[in-house]
């Protein structure tokens, strides 16, 4: 349909003009497009037919989703995003029913135990509220239309999701993800120790201190940190920020939000090693290096740039 650099030779333009074609003129059964609109399409093809909102791996669905996100109101888009989020789960994991908990601007979808799904929903709601106030001044949602937060019980669940979204294997050691797939703005995590809790929500599967003195699982702080990291990243990705900075700022935001969380303490301990493993600056900025190391280095870099999240 399109020959980049050759608008006049492209079947699309010929069909729009109704010249030199077999069959009927486009659009079928409707009035022809205005001459200036056809000329703009032809010029776009002459200039290379680039889709600036897409990567070579992205689906055309993504471009249509961007159009919807600009046209619809926040509440209208939220209905679209949340419904699409359920659909994405069943595309990735068709044989397992998910628990769905909607909390304000976040729809939490996952296969963790019942108690830990409630913990995850509480953490998502807290992270969303904190980010709205601290990073975006309380004047705009973290992401227009809201965020779908996925909680995967096992690494292979996240791997199935990764394969569905990116059409490639999940990188070794990566346990979280953030981005936009079609209509879904997502933040995805797996619990640091796997979902070994019982249906009543206990965390007896953890070694060491499974619960705090209040009886609540320690992992709530880890959930909040991980979700703050990924929700910040998707918020910035949705605003067109380069992925390396979006992910680094997400890590920096999580470190400010939950400085005593076990996962945050682990990030701090790992930073010197991450610097050693991160490869060259070119690898870092292009996303070609070790993704786990890049997340640590990006977090340290963004934290050094951000005296407060209000500067984000």
C-alpha positions as a printed Julia matrix, in Angstrom:
312×3 Matrix{Float64}:
   0.0     0.0     0.0
   2.85    2.42    0.74
   6.22    2.84   -0.99
   8.26    5.09    1.34
   9.71    8.01   -0.6
   7.37    7.46   -3.55
   3.98    8.9    -2.69
   2.7     9.07   -6.25
   3.58    5.41   -6.86
   1.93    4.17   -3.66
  -1.29    2.21   -3.99
  -2.74    4.1    -1.02
  -2.44    7.45   -2.79
  -3.75    6.03   -6.08
  -6.78    4.6    -4.26
  -7.43    7.91   -2.51
  -7.22    9.77   -5.82
  -9.18    7.15   -7.74
  -6.58    7.11  -10.51
  -4.77    4.15  -12.11
  -6.44    1.53   -9.9
  -8.55   -1.56  -10.05
 -11.69   -1.62   -7.92
 -13.22    1.36   -6.21
 -11.88    4.6    -4.83
 -11.16    4.98   -1.13
 -12.78    5.52    1.28
 -15.28    2.9     0.15
 -18.88    4.11    0.14
 -17.99    7.56    1.44
 -17.14   10.93   -0.13
 -13.52   11.3    -1.33
 -11.03   12.96    0.99
 -10.32   16.64    0.38
  -7.47   17.32   -2.05
  -5.32   18.97    0.64
  -5.7    15.9     2.91
  -4.63   13.56    0.1
  -1.7    15.88   -0.65
  -0.62   15.73    3.0
  -0.69   11.91    2.96
   1.3    11.87   -0.28
   3.86   14.27    1.18
   4.15   12.11    4.3
   4.96    9.08    2.1
   7.43   11.17    0.05
   9.2    12.07    3.31
   9.64    8.41    4.26
   6.27    7.36    5.73
   7.63    7.41    9.29
   5.36    6.58   12.21
   7.07    8.59   14.92
   4.93    7.13   17.71
   5.97    3.57   16.9
   9.1     1.47   17.12
   9.69   -1.07   14.35
   8.38   -3.75   16.73
   5.21   -1.95   17.82
   1.76   -2.78   16.54
  -0.38   -0.31   14.58
  -2.86   -0.67   17.45
  -0.5     1.51   19.48
  -0.91    4.43   17.1
  -4.7     4.18   17.26
  -4.5     4.05   21.06
  -2.49    7.29   21.15
  -5.24    8.95   19.12
  -7.9     7.76   21.56
  -5.87    8.9    24.54
  -5.77   12.44   23.15
  -9.45   12.55   22.24
 -11.13   11.02   25.31
 -11.52   12.53   28.76
  -9.65   11.03   31.72
 -12.71    9.11   32.94
 -13.66    7.93   29.45
 -10.13    6.75   28.76
  -9.99    5.01   32.15
 -12.86    2.74   31.11
 -11.0     1.89   27.91
  -7.65    1.29   29.65
  -9.09   -0.87   32.43
 -11.06   -3.06   30.02
  -8.03   -3.4    27.73
  -5.91   -4.31   30.76
  -8.11   -7.31   31.46
  -7.85   -8.33   27.83
  -4.07   -8.11   27.88
  -3.93  -10.42   30.9
  -5.92  -13.12   29.1
  -3.84  -12.75   25.96
  -0.71  -13.38   28.05
  -2.1   -15.97   30.51
  -5.27  -17.36   28.93
  -5.62  -20.38   31.21
  -5.61  -18.57   34.56
  -8.39  -16.37   35.9
  -7.16  -13.12   37.42
  -8.34  -11.24   40.46
  -9.29   -7.65   39.56
  -9.44   -4.81   42.09
 -10.14   -1.26   40.89
  -8.96    1.54   43.18
  -9.45    5.05   41.84
  -7.08    5.58   38.94
  -5.46    2.14   39.27
  -6.82   -1.25   38.2
  -4.92   -4.05   39.92
  -4.93   -7.39   38.1
  -3.07  -10.48   39.24
  -2.88  -14.05   40.45
  -1.38  -13.53   43.89
  -3.19  -14.91   46.95
  -6.31  -13.04   48.04
  -4.62  -11.28   50.94
  -1.63  -10.21   48.92
  -3.82   -8.92   46.11
  -5.43   -6.62   48.7
  -1.95   -5.56   49.82
  -1.02   -4.89   46.22
  -4.18   -2.83   45.65
  -3.5    -0.8    48.82
   0.09   -0.23   47.69
  -1.0     0.83   44.2
  -3.53    3.28   45.58
  -0.95    4.73   47.98
   1.7     5.03   45.25
  -0.76    6.73   42.88
  -1.82    9.27   45.52
   1.77    9.98   46.57
   2.97   10.46   43.0
   0.05   12.72   42.11
   0.9    15.03   45.02
   4.69   14.83   45.11
   5.6    14.57   41.41
   2.71   16.2    39.59
   1.56   18.86   42.04
  -1.85   17.29   42.62
  -3.18   18.96   39.48
  -3.15   16.06   37.02
  -3.42   12.27   37.13
  -0.25   10.23   37.18
  -1.3     8.86   33.77
  -4.29   10.1    31.83
  -6.83    7.28   31.9
  -5.12    5.55   34.81
  -2.67    2.69   35.19
  -3.16   -1.07   35.14
  -0.95   -2.65   37.82
  -0.21   -6.33   37.24
   0.92   -8.62   40.05
   2.4   -11.92   38.85
   2.79  -14.8    41.29
   5.72  -16.37   39.46
   8.49  -15.3    37.12
   7.11  -17.43   34.3
   3.83  -15.46   34.47
   5.8   -12.25   33.9
   7.7   -14.04   31.13
   4.43  -14.84   29.35
   3.35  -11.22   29.7
   6.75  -10.01   28.42
   6.58  -12.31   25.4
   3.06  -11.05   24.59
   4.0    -7.37   24.85
   7.53   -7.36   23.43
   7.6   -10.55   21.3
  10.89  -11.54   22.92
  12.21  -13.39   25.94
  12.24  -11.6    29.3
  15.82  -10.51   30.15
  17.43  -12.5    32.92
  16.97  -10.94   36.34
  14.25   -8.48   35.32
  11.24   -8.79   37.65
   9.3    -5.63   36.78
   8.05   -3.8    33.7
   6.42   -0.51   32.78
   5.19    0.89   29.52
   2.26    1.25   27.14
   0.82   -1.55   25.03
  -2.1    -0.46   22.91
  -4.59    1.17   25.27
  -2.92   -0.24   28.38
  -0.57    1.9    30.47
   0.9    -0.77   32.73
   3.12   -1.3    35.74
   3.98   -4.96   36.29
   5.75   -6.59   39.23
   6.49   -9.98   40.72
   6.89  -10.12   44.52
  10.55  -10.25   45.55
  10.15  -13.72   47.1
   7.33  -15.21   45.02
   3.74  -15.67   46.15
   4.03  -18.3    48.87
   1.37  -16.84   51.15
  -1.89  -18.64   51.89
  -5.35  -17.62   50.73
  -5.93  -15.78   54.02
  -3.17  -13.34   53.05
  -0.49  -14.51   55.47
   3.15  -14.37   54.4
   4.44  -17.5    56.1
   6.33  -18.43   52.95
   8.94  -15.75   53.55
  12.1   -16.48   55.45
  13.06  -14.13   58.25
  10.52  -11.54   59.35
   7.4   -12.49   57.42
   5.2    -9.99   59.29
   5.66   -6.74   61.12
   4.68   -6.23   64.77
   1.25   -5.04   63.61
   0.6    -8.38   61.93
   0.79   -6.94   58.41
   3.2    -8.32   55.89
   6.52   -6.46   55.58
   6.15   -6.82   51.85
   3.65   -3.95   51.72
   6.59   -1.52   51.72
   8.26   -3.5    48.93
   5.02   -3.47   46.96
   4.77    0.31   47.37
   8.39    0.81   46.33
   8.13   -1.42   43.26
   4.83    0.11   42.16
   6.09    3.66   42.73
   9.11    2.84   40.57
   7.08    1.37   37.71
   4.19    3.86   37.9
   6.61    6.79   37.75
   8.29    5.19   34.76
   5.04    4.69   32.83
   3.9     8.22   33.73
   7.05    9.64   32.14
   6.99    7.25   29.19
   3.43    8.43   28.48
   4.79   11.99   28.39
   7.46   11.15   25.81
  10.47   11.0    28.13
  13.4     8.77   26.99
  13.1     5.29   28.54
  16.49    5.42   30.3
  15.44    8.54   32.21
  11.87    7.35   32.84
  13.18    4.16   34.45
  15.88    5.94   36.4
  13.45    8.55   37.69
  11.11    5.74   38.67
  13.83    4.15   40.78
  14.73    7.53   42.3
  11.08    8.24   43.16
  10.7     4.86   44.85
  13.83    5.46   46.92
  12.38    8.75   48.14
   8.92    7.29   48.78
   9.99    4.14   50.64
  13.55    4.67   51.9
  13.34    1.83   54.46
  11.82   -0.83   52.21
  13.96   -3.96   51.93
  14.03   -3.75   48.15
  15.24   -0.12   48.3
  18.03   -1.08   50.7
  19.03   -3.83   48.26
  19.14   -1.29   45.41
  21.5     0.91   47.42
  23.79   -1.99   48.25
  23.9    -3.06   44.61
  24.7     0.35   43.12
  28.52   -0.04   43.09
  28.17   -3.43   41.42
  25.63   -2.02   38.96
  28.16    0.61   37.92
  30.68   -2.13   37.2
  28.16   -4.14   35.14
  26.5    -1.31   33.24
  28.85   -1.26   30.25
  29.61    1.82   28.19
  27.62    5.1    28.23
  26.45    4.26   24.7
  25.08    0.92   25.95
  23.32    2.68   28.82
  21.59    5.37   26.75
  20.6     2.98   23.97
  19.23    0.35   26.33
  21.65   -2.31   25.06
  23.43   -3.01   28.34
  22.51   -5.17   31.34
  18.92   -4.03   32.15
  19.21   -4.77   35.86
  22.43   -2.78   36.13
  20.97    0.03   34.0
  18.02    0.38   36.38
  20.4     0.81   39.31
  22.66    3.28   37.53
  19.68    5.22   36.18
  18.19    5.45   39.66
  21.41    6.79   41.15
  21.83    9.26   38.29
  18.24   10.55   38.48
  18.4    10.8    42.27
  21.49   13.0    41.97
  19.62   15.28   39.56
  16.42   15.52   41.61
  16.71   17.33   44.94
  12.93   16.88   45.17
  10.3    15.11   43.1
   8.66   18.45   42.48
  11.5    19.07   39.99
  10.59   15.99   37.97
